[in-house]
C-alpha cells in the first residue's frame, strides 16, 4: 500500500521550472532513495512533501491526507531531518529533543520517555545535558535525527543527512536508517552519494534537472545499462594520443581519463579487450591493473545524462 503519492508535482522559482511534473510513490515499510546531483530538485521536492513549500501544480498525498488541504495534519505524520541543521545551540541536547516533541503535542511523562528513547537510539544518552555547541558535526547530525523521530512518525525524510561528517558518524546514521525502517517507519532518503543509496534503499528514483529520469529497484535499474560494461585501466604514460585512439575505437562508447587511470565504456569487454591492450602497447602505456566492473547507479546516471552524479 502506498504511504505517499506524488502526482504531476510542479514547482517554479522566478519562472524557472525546478520540479517538472514529478510522479512517484513510497510504499509502507520501504526505504525509498531519491538520488541525484546537487541542484537536481531533491530538496525542493522534499520541502513540498513536508508542506514547507506549496506546489504550483499537482497533488501530494501522505497517509491518505492531502498536503495542499491539510498541511498541519500531514506534518504530524512526518519526521524531517533537514540538510541544514535545525538545532538550538545553547539548549541542551535533551531540551532540543523535548522542544520538538512539544511541537508535535507530546507532554508530561510521555514527552520525557520519548526524549530518553530518541537520545538512546542516536547514541547520545551520555551527552543529554550537553549543548550542541560542544558537539562534533556528526553528533549534531545524530541529534537532528533524534528531534525528527521522537514522535514516531509514519514517514521519515532524510535530506542529505551525511553531508560533511566523519565516516564513523556516517555509518551510524546509515545503520539508524535501517533500524528505523525495521521499527515500522517508511523512509525517504535523499543523497548524491550513489553508494549510500545502493546500500540501504529498497527502491531508487534518480532525479536530474527537475525530472525523475529512472525509478525502480537497484536490479531493475541495473538492467537498463546491462548492455554496457566498464573497464578501469590503471597505467603509466597515459598520453593524449593514447586516449584519442581509444575514443575512436568503434566498440568504445566513451572514455574518461583521470591522471593514472582510464575508464572505458563498451557493450562487451570481450569484444574489444585485445584491441585495447594493443593500443596501450602501441603508445607505450604501461598497464598496472585492469578491472571489469558491472554497471551501477553511477553508470546509469551517466548513460542517461552524459554526466556523473558529482558533476
Secondary structure, DSSP 4 states (H G I P E B T S, - for coil): -EEEEEEEEEEEETTEEEEEEEEEEEETT-EEEEE--TTSSHHHHHHHHTTSS--SEEEEEETTEETTT-HHHHHHTEEEE-SS----TTSBHHHHHHHHHHHTT--HHHHHHHHHHHHHHTT-GGGTTSBGGGS-HHHHHHHHHHHHHTT--SEEEEESTTTT--HHHHHHHHHHHHHHHHTT-EEEEEES-HHHHHHH-SEEEEEETTEEEEEE-HHHHHHTTTT-EEEEEEEE---HHHHHHHHH-TTEEEEEEETTEEEEEES-HHHHHHHHHHHHHHTT-EEEEEEEE---HHHHHHHHHSS-TT-
